[in-house]
């Protein structure tokens, strides 16, 4: 060893140090940090679930997991950012149903192809929407709302948390089932929608299950029907639209994690295993429950198949009611 050049001695010493590191440190040093892209502004409805998930994932993987908010264009900016990154598992993206709705409602050249550009990693959970009226409203049931809307449809209205959203599409579908011409009022988000509902200016709207659960009763909203295949655990007294004789409202929204297509299973597999384990922890289960999310155990292949079916569903409704996302 004494006869080796100094540069070679330094190299051998460095390699020896690396080989004696704990496995977790070796993994962290070799893999580097993981970015979790959230294509919406910080402080949104997903934060109480997504940020703790990222923190726990960091602890489990033994390397940094950094949440990066990249809002804009209904989630398209964040999605396009993901597609510019290497398909190596170092960048994953949180997204919601709008990942496919954006394409289903678009009449222009799509900015991405969810079926070929994006690879499902894991679903965090599925979430229904709930038809609500203000707590101060005289309407106690969907039948009450239907009678009032049919009696004077132009004086009645329904709100949504965005043009082209599930809230908007299901509102149009309900209006069509009553065969009336009822005005739609689109808001830029849930907060302004609730402000006008609580002010008595909007009589009804579909909102996320999380909003309906959080704001029920004295908090200002009365849930009257659930768009789902079954009643929600958190709203056991609220019937589904199917129970009330309305069909076609069974599709749910979802929160999921995605990778750029082409990410090898050697990179995706450990991430998926860690995420699914974390989602089963009591703290995360409670966070999901409060967000109105139902756990999902779908495989990546099942997620892809479901997304294709749901795309056809939303596209058909988009064309039926001429709802576009330009």
ABEGO torsion letter per residue (X at the ends): XAABBAAAAAAAAAAAAAAABBAAAAAAAAAEBBBBBBABBBGBAAAAAAAAAAAAAAAAAGBBBBBBBBBEGGGAAAAAAAAABBBAGABBBBBBAAAAAAAAABABBBABBAAAABBBABBAEBBBBBBBBBAABABABAAAAAAAAAABAAABBBBBAEBGBAAAAAAAAAAAAAGBBBBBBBBBEAAAAAAAAAAGABABBBBBAAAAAAABEAAGBBBABBBBABBBAABAABBBAAAAGBBGAABBBBBBBBBBBGBBAAAAAAAAAAAAAAAABAAAAAAAAAAGBBBBABBAAAAAAAAAAAAAAAAAAAAAAGBBBX
